[in-house]
């Protein structure tokens, strides 16, 4: 909703980032590149959270990332923008805690060991 977008914009306006920091971040983003094959090779549990009203990273990009990661879970934070942790911290935190619990449970199942 518009109120979530406005909250995100207010947070961005209140951010006291330095111009040097912004330039360095943009340079790092431009220098970073990874292909889908590299993402597909990530063989660990992964959680992708994405707000439906994200104006910085299109929602479809989050969906694509989750579809590309072989062991991912995609969680939508409805009505939230890029700062979903601020807009809906309970939903985001619960999603992370549930994911970690599920990964922890899966990791503690007995495994066969070759002797």
ABEGO torsion letter per residue (X at the ends): XAAAAAAAAAAAAABABBAAAAAAAAAAAAABBBBAAAAAABBBBBBBBBBAABAABBAAAAAAAAAABAABBBBBBBGBBABAAAABAAAAAAAAAAAAAAAAAAAABBBBBBX
